[in-house]
């Protein structure tokens, strides 16, 4: 590690010791932040895996039911069944702060009160498989929004972990060792200077005493 280009004085050494103390405290805080970020990230990844599994299972059930229903219901009946939607929904995007990271919060908002009717079609020309399919598919939207929210949060947290890791490494392997080596260099230089001064002083005293004799 290269020593910093500074004047080997006590004032400079005091200034560098103050910087070293600040860098050490900063390193500890950043290391604690990194550990907490990793803990939160691991928790989010587990939630993401569980939610994705739930959504895929729900989607699979919904599509299986739809395939069974469409095999026994004429196409024109299906088109008429889905011609008029019961509800109109929009996406609401908010945010929350976690470890100084602005993470998204996604929610569905219905323009009017949610319809009490479960289906927009009559039951004469449709089958129970279609009803079960739509029941499963209707729960997909909240799952999709939550999954998108968690996946984006994971991405943002991973980026923050990487930035924090680079800062921790810069302090741990560059700045702090460089400050320590520079302070050690100044201490050695000052010690050598003091010994040289003391040696000259002793010689001067010896010369003076020899002259008096």
TORFILUM-575519 format. One record per residue (C-alpha): residue number from 0; x, y, z. Coordinates in Angstrom, 3 decimals. Example, Ala and Ser with C-alpha at 12.3 -4.5 7.8 and 13.67 -1.06 7.14 Angstrom:
% residues 2
[r 0,[12.300,-4.500,7.800]]
[r 1,[13.670,-1.060,7.140]]
This chain:
% residues 213
[r 0,[0.000,0.000,0.000]]
[r 1,[1.464,3.378,-1.050]]
[r 2,[2.077,5.913,1.674]]
[r 3,[0.289,9.226,1.280]]
[r 4,[2.349,12.209,0.192]]
[r 5,[2.268,14.290,3.388]]
[r 6,[4.663,16.231,5.576]]
[r 7,[5.801,14.062,8.527]]
[r 8,[4.719,16.474,11.277]]
[r 9,[2.767,15.955,14.488]]
[r 10,[-0.023,18.200,13.216]]
[r 11,[-0.346,16.098,10.050]]
[r 12,[-0.292,12.910,12.096]]
[r 13,[-3.087,14.250,14.336]]
[r 14,[-5.149,15.118,11.263]]
[r 15,[-4.658,11.651,9.762]]
[r 16,[-5.513,9.951,13.059]]
[r 17,[-8.790,11.884,13.075]]
[r 18,[-9.490,10.725,9.495]]
[r 19,[-8.643,7.151,10.465]]
[r 20,[-11.069,7.269,13.384]]
[r 21,[-13.834,8.611,11.112]]
[r 22,[-13.074,6.017,8.420]]
[r 23,[-13.155,3.188,10.976]]
[r 24,[-16.534,4.311,12.322]]
[r 25,[-17.859,4.680,8.782]]
[r 26,[-16.610,1.201,7.909]]
[r 27,[-18.410,-0.321,10.887]]
[r 28,[-21.675,1.455,10.039]]
[r 29,[-21.484,0.424,6.391]]
[r 30,[-20.645,-3.173,7.342]]
[r 31,[-23.665,-3.265,9.663]]
[r 32,[-25.801,-1.806,6.873]]
[r 33,[-24.494,-4.399,4.427]]
[r 34,[-25.305,-7.248,6.817]]
[r 35,[-28.841,-5.944,7.367]]
[r 36,[-29.358,-5.466,3.628]]
[r 37,[-28.306,-9.050,2.995]]
[r 38,[-30.706,-10.245,5.709]]
[r 39,[-33.590,-8.240,4.213]]
[r 40,[-32.653,-9.397,0.708]]
[r 41,[-32.663,-13.061,1.752]]
[r 42,[-36.088,-12.569,3.293]]
[r 43,[-37.433,-10.966,0.104]]
[r 44,[-36.009,-13.743,-2.068]]
[r 45,[-37.808,-16.343,0.066]]
[r 46,[-41.062,-14.373,-0.252]]
[r 47,[-40.519,-14.111,-4.000]]
[r 48,[-40.036,-17.868,-4.363]]
[r 49,[-43.143,-18.695,-2.309]]
[r 50,[-45.292,-16.118,-4.107]]
[r 51,[-44.141,-17.209,-7.555]]
[r 52,[-44.957,-20.824,-6.722]]
[r 53,[-48.421,-19.815,-5.485]]
[r 54,[-49.112,-17.724,-8.579]]
[r 55,[-47.972,-20.449,-10.976]]
[r 56,[-50.143,-23.046,-9.238]]
[r 57,[-53.162,-20.719,-9.299]]
[r 58,[-52.588,-19.851,-12.958]]
[r 59,[-52.210,-23.517,-13.854]]
[r 60,[-55.498,-24.405,-12.151]]
[r 61,[-57.248,-21.502,-13.856]]
[r 62,[-55.966,-22.417,-17.307]]
[r 63,[-56.758,-26.110,-16.846]]
[r 64,[-60.318,-25.212,-15.953]]
[r 65,[-60.576,-22.856,-18.919]]
[r 66,[-59.324,-25.539,-21.324]]
[r 67,[-61.941,-27.961,-20.009]]
[r 68,[-64.661,-25.310,-20.247]]
[r 69,[-63.707,-24.180,-23.768]]
[r 70,[-63.789,-27.765,-24.993]]
[r 71,[-67.499,-28.022,-24.167]]
[r 72,[-68.673,-24.434,-24.690]]
[r 73,[-69.018,-22.918,-28.192]]
[r 74,[-66.644,-20.064,-29.015]]
[r 75,[-69.463,-17.547,-29.540]]
[r 76,[-70.792,-18.313,-26.045]]
[r 77,[-67.328,-17.644,-24.538]]
[r 78,[-67.059,-14.384,-26.479]]
[r 79,[-70.445,-13.250,-25.210]]
[r 80,[-69.564,-14.324,-21.644]]
[r 81,[-66.503,-12.048,-21.600]]
[r 82,[-67.885,-9.195,-23.700]]
[r 83,[-68.824,-7.005,-20.743]]
[r 84,[-66.381,-6.711,-17.807]]
[r 85,[-67.846,-6.452,-14.310]]
[r 86,[-65.163,-4.144,-12.895]]
[r 87,[-62.703,-1.547,-14.075]]
[r 88,[-59.382,-1.562,-12.270]]
[r 89,[-56.369,0.754,-12.359]]
[r 90,[-52.871,0.437,-10.952]]
[r 91,[-51.824,2.555,-7.974]]
[r 92,[-48.058,2.976,-7.532]]
[r 93,[-46.747,4.181,-4.182]]
[r 94,[-43.407,3.739,-2.412]]
[r 95,[-41.974,2.828,0.961]]
[r 96,[-38.526,3.388,2.426]]
[r 97,[-36.509,0.386,3.555]]
[r 98,[-32.849,0.951,4.546]]
[r 99,[-32.937,4.301,2.688]]
[r 100,[-34.183,2.592,-0.492]]
[r 101,[-37.406,3.805,-2.112]]
[r 102,[-39.199,0.556,-2.892]]
[r 103,[-42.427,0.297,-4.915]]
[r 104,[-45.825,-0.558,-3.454]]
[r 105,[-48.362,-1.713,-6.066]]
[r 106,[-52.103,-1.955,-5.462]]
[r 107,[-55.167,-2.393,-7.645]]
[r 108,[-57.878,0.254,-7.349]]
[r 109,[-61.417,-0.309,-8.572]]
[r 110,[-63.018,2.793,-10.092]]
[r 111,[-66.393,1.994,-8.511]]
[r 112,[-67.406,-0.322,-5.757]]
[r 113,[-66.464,-3.861,-6.654]]
[r 114,[-69.364,-5.692,-8.205]]
[r 115,[-71.167,-8.161,-5.996]]
[r 116,[-71.835,-10.352,-9.027]]
[r 117,[-69.171,-12.998,-9.394]]
[r 118,[-69.660,-13.512,-13.119]]
[r 119,[-70.760,-11.334,-16.038]]
[r 120,[-72.627,-14.141,-17.804]]
[r 121,[-75.597,-16.388,-17.241]]
[r 122,[-75.303,-20.008,-16.279]]
[r 123,[-77.544,-21.600,-18.876]]
[r 124,[-74.937,-22.007,-21.636]]
[r 125,[-71.777,-22.233,-19.484]]
[r 126,[-70.304,-24.916,-17.249]]
[r 127,[-69.007,-25.140,-13.700]]
[r 128,[-65.458,-25.574,-15.050]]
[r 129,[-65.613,-22.018,-16.422]]
[r 130,[-66.784,-20.710,-13.042]]
[r 131,[-63.927,-22.463,-11.227]]
[r 132,[-61.446,-21.242,-13.817]]
[r 133,[-62.500,-17.608,-13.413]]
[r 134,[-62.427,-17.928,-9.637]]
[r 135,[-58.779,-18.955,-9.846]]
[r 136,[-57.839,-16.405,-12.505]]
[r 137,[-59.523,-13.547,-10.611]]
[r 138,[-56.990,-13.971,-7.784]]
[r 139,[-54.034,-13.698,-10.172]]
[r 140,[-53.913,-9.881,-10.362]]
[r 141,[-53.112,-9.237,-6.668]]
[r 142,[-50.508,-12.016,-6.794]]
[r 143,[-48.941,-10.572,-9.962]]
[r 144,[-48.756,-7.091,-8.456]]
[r 145,[-47.219,-8.383,-5.237]]
[r 146,[-44.729,-10.480,-7.185]]
[r 147,[-43.732,-7.512,-9.364]]
[r 148,[-43.347,-5.386,-6.229]]
[r 149,[-41.091,-7.928,-4.523]]
[r 150,[-38.989,-8.649,-7.623]]
[r 151,[-38.358,-4.929,-8.192]]
[r 152,[-37.507,-4.526,-4.509]]
[r 153,[-35.055,-7.438,-4.770]]
[r 154,[-33.387,-5.811,-7.765]]
[r 155,[-33.085,-2.438,-6.030]]
[r 156,[-31.786,-4.031,-2.832]]
[r 157,[-29.225,-6.099,-4.749]]
[r 158,[-27.937,-2.896,-6.396]]
[r 159,[-27.686,-1.207,-2.991]]
[r 160,[-25.852,-4.221,-1.538]]
[r 161,[-23.314,-4.027,-4.358]]
[r 162,[-22.794,-0.281,-3.881]]
[r 163,[-22.382,-0.755,-0.128]]
[r 164,[-19.984,-3.666,-0.661]]
[r 165,[-17.756,-1.515,-2.889]]
[r 166,[-17.675,1.243,-0.269]]
[r 167,[-16.884,-1.233,2.521]]
[r 168,[-14.060,-2.754,0.476]]
[r 169,[-12.667,0.661,-0.442]]
[r 170,[-12.464,1.585,3.234]]
[r 171,[-11.258,-1.813,4.430]]
[r 172,[-8.615,-2.539,1.802]]
[r 173,[-7.539,0.918,0.609]]
[r 174,[-8.262,3.962,2.740]]
[r 175,[-7.833,2.526,6.251]]
[r 176,[-4.593,0.599,5.481]]
[r 177,[-3.183,3.648,3.663]]
[r 178,[-3.959,5.910,6.618]]
[r 179,[-2.476,3.399,9.077]]
[r 180,[0.737,3.023,7.064]]
[r 181,[1.079,6.779,6.633]]
[r 182,[0.587,7.396,10.361]]
[r 183,[3.146,4.659,11.119]]
[r 184,[5.563,6.292,8.663]]
[r 185,[5.143,9.688,10.315]]
[r 186,[5.650,8.164,13.786]]
[r 187,[8.881,6.456,12.662]]
[r 188,[10.099,9.639,10.988]]
[r 189,[9.376,11.717,14.098]]
[r 190,[11.072,9.131,16.337]]
[r 191,[14.150,9.134,14.122]]
[r 192,[14.178,12.939,14.128]]
[r 193,[13.944,13.026,17.920]]
[r 194,[16.763,10.488,18.273]]
[r 195,[18.924,12.472,15.848]]
[r 196,[18.207,15.685,17.773]]
[r 197,[19.002,13.969,21.079]]
[r 198,[22.253,12.570,19.643]]
[r 199,[23.309,16.028,18.442]]
[r 200,[22.425,17.504,21.816]]
[r 201,[24.525,14.916,23.657]]
[r 202,[27.475,15.536,21.340]]
[r 203,[27.123,19.282,21.839]]
[r 204,[27.164,18.808,25.615]]
[r 205,[30.236,16.572,25.347]]
[r 206,[32.012,19.181,23.210]]
[r 207,[31.134,21.939,25.671]]
[r 208,[32.304,19.903,28.662]]
[r 209,[35.529,18.972,26.859]]
[r 210,[36.217,22.640,26.112]]
[r 211,[35.728,23.604,29.752]]
[r 212,[38.277,20.983,30.815]]
